[in-house]
């Protein structure tokens, strides 16, 4: 089960083990309920929902109830779980599994309350995972499904669009990323000619032009997959503007995965 890989990842964290007072025989992380006479602190986890999201991609929700007789201690344990799991698409580089691909993980909810009978504090965090099952008997490097989790980066430039101006530069993606398309939006549409914007990689123009046709206020251009490693500098440069009206207040939206 996929949740066992998540729990194994948590159990391997030395900081979390210290916070829980884990031992070689008791991780202090339990499914559904804790054993009788378990001393605090500890974590109880469950999976409130588990199902398919789309072809090849599945969704799993996991809830972690961090329990202690000290409010700050319960909060510290919950915060450590957030540090380990609230990683969006970088989770794929952190959790190892022989059976599943992890794509994405994000905290999507939580609560806190005090249990009056035992005077225990509960700090609850809920996370959603996107994952896919590996094909059996196939070398894993050849079956990585298409990454369907997209992100956007928006760049806003006020005033008239200026030809050959570098409107954005010096950004480094936090992990290897693939740009798939650009959208151009203008408050005032170009007249007489199109606005075109090129991508810069390490200050070099790539010739991948996104276009906003004359008279239009928004338009999306699909690009060949363009990979940026986390060491590549990303930028944008205007390559043409409207000849009669340049266009004003341009926003560029970069779609990447």
C-alpha positions as CSV (number, residue, x, y, z in Angstrom):
1,X,0.0,0.0,0.0
2,X,1.2,3.4,-0.9
3,X,0.8,4.8,2.6
4,X,3.4,2.4,3.9
5,X,6.0,4.1,1.7
6,X,5.0,7.5,3.2
7,X,5.2,6.2,6.7
8,X,8.6,4.6,6.0
9,X,9.8,8.0,4.8
10,X,8.6,9.6,8.1
11,X,10.1,6.9,10.3
12,X,13.5,7.5,8.7
13,X,13.6,11.1,9.8
14,X,15.9,11.6,12.8
15,X,14.3,14.9,13.9
16,X,10.8,13.4,13.9
17,X,12.1,10.4,15.8
18,X,13.6,12.7,18.5
19,X,10.4,14.7,18.8
20,X,8.4,11.4,19.3
21,X,10.9,9.6,21.5
22,X,10.8,6.7,19.0
23,X,12.7,3.5,19.7
24,X,13.9,0.6,17.6
25,X,10.8,-1.3,18.5
26,X,8.2,1.5,18.6
27,X,8.1,4.3,16.0
28,X,5.3,6.1,17.9
29,X,3.4,6.3,14.5
30,X,0.3,4.2,14.4
31,X,-2.5,3.5,11.9
32,X,-6.0,4.3,13.0
33,X,-5.4,4.1,16.7
34,X,-2.6,3.7,19.2
35,X,-2.0,0.6,21.3
36,X,-3.4,0.6,24.8
37,X,-1.3,2.4,27.4
38,X,0.8,4.2,24.8
39,X,2.7,7.2,26.3
40,X,2.5,10.5,24.6
41,X,3.6,12.0,22.3
42,X,2.6,9.9,19.2
43,X,1.0,10.1,15.8
44,X,-2.1,8.4,14.6
45,X,-2.7,8.4,10.8
46,X,-5.5,7.3,8.5
47,X,-6.5,7.6,4.9
48,X,-9.9,9.4,4.6
49,X,-9.9,9.1,0.8
50,X,-8.1,7.0,-1.8
51,X,-9.1,6.8,-5.5
52,X,-8.4,7.5,-9.1
53,X,-8.1,11.1,-10.3
54,X,-7.4,10.5,-14.0
55,X,-5.9,7.9,-16.2
56,X,-2.6,6.7,-14.6
57,X,-2.8,9.3,-11.9
58,X,-4.4,8.4,-8.4
59,X,-5.1,10.6,-5.4
60,X,-4.5,9.7,-1.8
61,X,-5.5,11.8,1.3
62,X,-3.7,11.1,4.5
63,X,-4.5,12.6,7.9
64,X,-1.9,12.8,10.7
65,X,-3.1,13.4,14.3
66,X,-0.2,14.6,16.4
67,X,-1.0,14.0,20.1
68,X,0.7,15.2,23.2
69,X,-0.1,16.4,26.7
70,X,1.9,19.5,25.8
71,X,0.5,21.9,23.2
72,X,3.9,23.1,21.9
73,X,5.2,19.6,21.6
74,X,2.1,18.5,19.5
75,X,2.7,21.6,17.3
76,X,6.4,20.9,16.8
77,X,5.6,17.3,15.7
78,X,2.9,18.6,13.2
79,X,5.3,21.3,11.9
80,X,8.0,18.6,11.3
81,X,5.5,16.5,9.3
82,X,4.7,19.6,7.3
83,X,8.4,20.2,6.6
84,X,8.7,16.6,5.4
85,X,5.5,16.3,3.3
86,X,4.3,19.8,2.2
87,X,6.7,19.8,-0.7
88,X,4.5,19.8,-3.8
89,X,6.3,18.2,-6.8
90,X,9.7,17.9,-5.0
91,X,8.2,15.1,-3.0
92,X,9.1,12.8,-5.9
93,X,12.8,13.2,-5.1
94,X,12.3,12.4,-1.4
95,X,10.1,9.3,-1.0
96,X,11.5,6.1,-2.3
97,X,9.2,3.3,-3.5
98,X,9.6,0.0,-5.3
99,X,6.0,0.1,-6.5
100,X,4.8,3.7,-7.0
101,X,5.7,7.0,-8.5
102,X,5.1,10.0,-6.2
103,X,4.2,13.2,-8.2
104,X,2.9,15.8,-5.7
105,X,2.0,16.3,-2.1
106,X,0.4,19.4,-0.5
107,X,-1.1,20.2,2.9
108,X,-4.8,20.7,2.2
109,X,-6.4,20.9,5.7
110,X,-6.0,20.5,9.4
111,X,-7.5,21.2,12.8
112,X,-6.5,21.4,16.5
113,X,-8.5,20.5,19.6
114,X,-8.0,19.3,23.2
115,X,-9.2,16.0,24.5
116,X,-10.8,16.8,27.9
117,X,-10.8,13.3,29.4
118,X,-7.0,12.8,29.1
119,X,-6.0,16.5,28.7
120,X,-4.3,15.6,25.4
121,X,-3.7,18.2,22.7
122,X,-4.4,17.1,19.1
123,X,-2.8,18.9,16.1
124,X,-4.0,17.4,12.8
125,X,-2.6,17.9,9.3
126,X,-4.1,16.5,6.1
127,X,-2.1,16.0,3.0
128,X,-3.1,15.1,-0.6
129,X,-0.8,13.0,-2.7
130,X,-0.8,12.3,-6.5
131,X,0.7,9.0,-7.4
132,X,0.9,6.3,-10.1
133,X,1.5,2.6,-9.9
134,X,4.6,1.3,-11.7
135,X,4.1,-1.3,-14.5
136,X,5.4,-4.6,-13.3
137,X,8.3,-6.2,-15.2
138,X,9.3,-3.0,-16.9
139,X,12.4,-1.0,-16.3
140,X,11.3,2.0,-14.3
141,X,13.2,4.6,-16.3
142,X,11.1,3.8,-19.4
143,X,7.6,4.1,-17.8
144,X,7.6,7.4,-16.2
145,X,4.1,8.7,-17.1
146,X,3.5,12.1,-18.5
147,X,3.7,14.6,-15.6
148,X,0.2,16.2,-15.4
149,X,0.9,18.5,-12.5
150,X,1.4,22.0,-14.0
151,X,2.5,25.2,-12.4
152,X,2.5,28.8,-13.6
153,X,4.8,31.8,-13.2
154,X,3.4,35.2,-14.0
155,X,5.4,38.3,-15.0
156,X,3.7,41.7,-15.0
157,X,5.2,44.7,-17.0
158,X,3.4,48.0,-16.6
159,X,3.3,50.8,-19.2
160,X,4.0,50.5,-23.0
161,X,5.7,47.4,-24.3
162,X,9.2,48.3,-25.5
163,X,10.8,46.5,-28.4
164,X,14.0,44.4,-27.6
165,X,13.6,45.1,-23.9
166,X,14.5,42.3,-21.4
167,X,11.4,42.4,-19.2
168,X,12.5,39.6,-16.8
169,X,15.7,37.8,-16.0
170,X,17.7,36.1,-13.3
171,X,15.1,33.6,-12.2
172,X,16.2,30.0,-11.3
173,X,13.6,27.3,-11.1
174,X,13.8,25.4,-7.7
175,X,14.0,22.1,-9.5
176,X,14.4,20.8,-13.0
177,X,11.4,22.1,-15.0
178,X,9.9,21.9,-18.4
179,X,8.2,24.9,-20.0
180,X,5.3,23.9,-22.3
181,X,3.6,27.2,-23.2
182,X,3.4,31.0,-22.7
183,X,0.3,33.2,-22.5
184,X,0.5,36.9,-23.3
185,X,-2.1,39.3,-21.8
186,X,-2.3,43.0,-22.5
187,X,-4.6,45.6,-21.0
188,X,-4.2,47.6,-24.3
189,X,-4.0,45.4,-27.4
190,X,-1.2,45.9,-30.0
191,X,-2.2,47.6,-33.2
192,X,-0.4,47.3,-36.6
193,X,1.8,44.4,-35.6
194,X,2.1,41.5,-33.1
195,X,3.8,41.4,-29.8
196,X,6.3,38.6,-29.6
197,X,8.3,37.5,-26.5
198,X,11.2,35.1,-26.5
199,X,12.6,32.9,-23.8
200,X,16.2,33.6,-22.5
201,X,18.3,30.8,-21.1
202,X,21.5,32.1,-19.5
203,X,21.0,35.4,-21.4
204,X,20.8,33.6,-24.8
205,X,17.6,34.0,-26.9
206,X,16.1,30.5,-27.7
207,X,14.0,31.7,-30.6
208,X,10.8,30.3,-28.9
209,X,8.4,33.1,-29.7
210,X,5.1,33.6,-27.9
211,X,2.8,35.7,-29.9
212,X,0.0,38.2,-29.1
213,X,-1.6,39.0,-32.5
214,X,-2.5,42.6,-33.3
215,X,-6.0,43.5,-31.9
216,X,-5.9,40.7,-29.4
217,X,-5.7,41.1,-25.6
218,X,-4.7,37.6,-24.8
219,X,-3.3,34.6,-26.6
220,X,-1.5,31.3,-25.7
221,X,1.4,29.8,-27.6
222,X,2.3,26.1,-27.2
223,X,6.0,25.6,-27.3
224,X,8.3,22.6,-27.8
225,X,9.1,21.2,-24.3
226,X,11.9,23.4,-23.1
227,X,13.9,22.1,-20.1
228,X,15.5,24.3,-17.5
229,X,17.7,22.7,-14.8
230,X,17.8,24.4,-11.4
231,X,21.2,25.9,-12.5
232,X,19.8,27.6,-15.7
233,X,18.9,31.3,-15.6
234,X,15.5,32.0,-17.0
235,X,14.4,35.3,-18.6
236,X,12.1,36.9,-21.2
237,X,12.8,39.4,-23.9
238,X,10.4,41.4,-26.2
239,X,11.1,40.7,-29.9
240,X,8.4,42.8,-31.5
241,X,5.6,45.2,-30.6
242,X,2.6,46.8,-32.3
243,X,3.7,49.3,-35.0
244,X,0.8,51.8,-34.4
245,X,0.0,51.0,-30.8
246,X,2.8,49.1,-29.0
247,X,0.5,47.5,-26.5
248,X,0.4,48.3,-22.8
249,X,0.5,46.5,-19.4
250,X,1.7,43.2,-20.5
251,X,1.4,40.0,-18.4
252,X,3.3,36.8,-19.4
253,X,2.2,33.5,-17.9
254,X,4.7,30.7,-18.1
255,X,3.3,27.1,-17.9
256,X,5.7,24.5,-16.7
257,X,5.9,21.1,-15.0
